[in-house]
Amino acid sequence: MTKSRIDIYTDELRFLIALKQSVSILNNRIHDKLSLIAIEKLKGLHPEIEKFDYRGAGAGGIDIIGLASDGTKKVIAEVKTTHTSETVGLRGPQKRAIENDLKRLTDEPGDVKRYLIVISEQTKNAVEKQIKPGERFPLVTVIDAIGLVERVPLEADEEDD
């Protein structure tokens, strides 16, 4: 028996919905991995910080909080997985989202070091060119997490030396 057009379209729609859900999960996993890289880099930049808390992909507000031994907030960071290229910069919604993140970081009370951590050098360049955070949000440091990745020796590697 031949399928009706509705059945054919419904099957394809179900496939597309499943694909969309998979992409959403993939985006969250990318955010999680980028955040773990960011935390390791922040530990290197701030060895005095005892604990870094990550709120998880999709959680509203600040993504990473670094706490001193007395429990005071000393480092905050937003992680952005927005990716651009050398030829394609930030589009309107991406730019607005990053501006909102920079404002949120700036408005966070306290004597804290503030970071916007982006996924690539191209994205960092686009943010600096299109948003000018050094001028508009001078309290926030923009860093490229992938570009900051260096091989961190394992304890076993250190013993071999």
Phi, psi and omega in degrees: 000135181282138178287147176283163177300321179300316179296318179297313180295321180296317177300315180294320178298317177300318177299315181294322177296316178297320178296317179298318178296321178296318179295321178298317177296317179299316179300318178295320180293321176299314179300316180300313181294318178298322179294321178295320175297315180301317180298316179298320179291321178294325176299320177293322180284333185227070182296344179284346181281128184278327188213136173244127177254133176248128184281340180100150179299138177088349178283139179283158176089198183293135183281317185232135177232129176256128184246137175284173182299333179273005177088000179281146179286126182238335181223137172228149181209144170252139180248128180240127178264006176304129181239133178241184176228180178296330185256338181243118181271201179287135174273168185312304182297323179295316181298315179297319180297318180291320176299318177298319178295317178297320177295316179301316178297316180296321184281347180297126182288157173110166178270084184232154172272132188244134181227140163251118183251119183251167191276340185209161176298322179298319179293318178301315179298318179296317178299313181295322182285315188271331184252332181057059184296332178300327179271315187273331183224064189294344179281347186257133175260128178263126178230152178261108185296318182294317179294338179274351185291124174232158178290122177263120183294139175281161179304322179298322178296321181294325179292330181289337183290000000 
